[in-house]
């Protein structure tokens, strides 16, 4: 089993920044993909960003490209999401997720951290 714990959420004004953290523990995979998802009230959970541990490739939703940056430290089993130029529409619960690279679905999920952006 893989345990994921997010932190770093909070309340910020539009245009501000936040940095989210995800700590992984338990069984981990050398070749894993880590991702951030979010779910706003009344909406489906959506992909935000992902990073491949083995090659370092990163992936972003169009809505956050140029504003958010995903990074990670495999040795420390930490994943970060730097969020800049935040907008009210970024308000959501943000979830960290993990999967082996060869899988198509994310298998492990954290409990989520709330991000609220005020206008």
VENKASUL-V799096 format. One record per helix or strand. SS is the DSSP state (@ for helix, = for strand). FROM is the first residue (numbers start at 0). TO is the last residue. If there is no record, write none. Layout:
# VENKASUL-V799096
SS_FROM_TO + SS_FROM_TO
This chain:
# VENKASUL-V799096
=_1_6 + =_9_12 + =_17_25 + =_31_38 + =_45_51 + =_57_59 + =_67_72 + =_77_82 + @_87_89 + =_91_99 + =_107_108 + =_112_117
